[in-house]
Amino acid sequence: MSLLQVRDLAVHFGGVKAVDGVSFDVEAGEVFTIVGPNGAGKSTIFNLISRFYEPSAGRIVFDGRDITRLQAHEIAPLGIARTFQNIELFDHSTVLANLLVGRHTARRTAWWQDVLFLPAVRRAEVEDRRIVEEVIDFLELQPYRNKLIAGLPYGVRKVVEIARALALRPKLILLDEPASGLSVEETQDMAFWIEDMQKDMGLTVLMVEHDMNLVSRVSTRVLAMANGQPLALGTPAEVQKDPAVIEAYLGTGHAGKGQTGKGQTGGEAHA
Ligand SMILES: Nc1ncnc2c1ncn2[C@@H]1O[C@H](COP(=O)(O)OP(=O)(O)OP(=O)(O)O)[C@@H](O)[C@H]1O
């Protein structure tokens, strides 16, 4: 069975059909990427899977469990972690503190156990530290571990956001535009991190991304969307060749690598 099954998913905001009948499966171990122009509904799908939005219709099944109606706080313990398009870290805390807070919110000890600092809490704290240090090593964040987020270069903050998600030990990580705002070199580094997450950690990655160089390099499969609806699903090469995709947002005759989904819509270039 696929790790994630999305079936006939829809959400309407007033008259706007932000997501309108989208189905796809994400297999364990793959990097599955959703692409599409501004307003296609990509982030909305993330917000539906993270349970920030209530679907108008459809079903989401993760690891054999129907999560369509769960609360947002119930998602991380099941093994889904995410990053955000606009980095959401505590700017005036250190990298280490941000990662520990991330783990703390996912901890299963009760508040009264925390207050009494019972052995279960002490064990959990030791375990939190161990996992956080592992992630810091994995993403080569040692030089920054005691630095405040506010003073870090943007590219490092993007990696810290991924680190915070990884510290939750997810089975599935949702990366919302991991390359946005990064330089060409930083985007290449990001590609390495995504490949390492998939190959070394055995993680499944669901990503929204505009940079087609990154998408082509790391994705197993790509879902192209426009106006809340699916346009094409296949390997990066198949999707980039698809006439409906070229028509919708790569720009007819300009479907080469490196084109961004925002190219035709006047959005910012990312690479
Ligand atoms: N909470 C909301 N309330 C009303 N409309 C919304 C809401 N969230 C998303 N939308 C609308 O749904 C549509 C899809 O938005 P979404 O952010 O998912 O697009 P996207 O593909 O992620 O675009 P981008 O590449 O610009 O991030 C847009 O028309 C957007 O304005």
The ligand as an ORCA input file, in Angstrom:
! r2SCAN-3c Opt
* xyz 0 1
  N      -7.300     30.373      3.343
  C      -7.680     30.730      2.115
  N      -8.771     31.512      1.926
  C      -9.157     31.875      0.697
  N      -8.540     31.517     -0.436
  C      -7.433     30.754     -0.318
  C      -6.944     30.315      0.952
  N      -5.833     29.554      0.751
  C      -5.641     29.523     -0.570
  N      -6.594     30.241     -1.219
  C      -6.726     30.413     -2.658
  O      -6.607     29.149     -3.257
  C      -5.879     29.221     -4.462
  C      -4.707     28.293     -4.415
  O      -3.711     28.856     -3.537
  P      -2.360     28.120     -3.163
  O      -1.644     28.981     -2.179
  O      -2.622     26.716     -2.766
  O      -1.583     28.129     -4.538
  P      -0.088     27.684     -4.833
  O      -0.156     26.764     -5.976
  O       0.569     27.187     -3.601
  O       0.545     29.071     -5.288
  P       2.009     29.690     -5.018
  O       2.926     29.028     -5.983
  O       1.839     31.137     -5.320
  O       2.367     29.447     -3.579
  C      -5.523     30.686     -4.672
  O      -6.510     31.260     -5.496
  C      -5.585     31.228     -3.264
  O      -5.867     32.615     -3.284
*
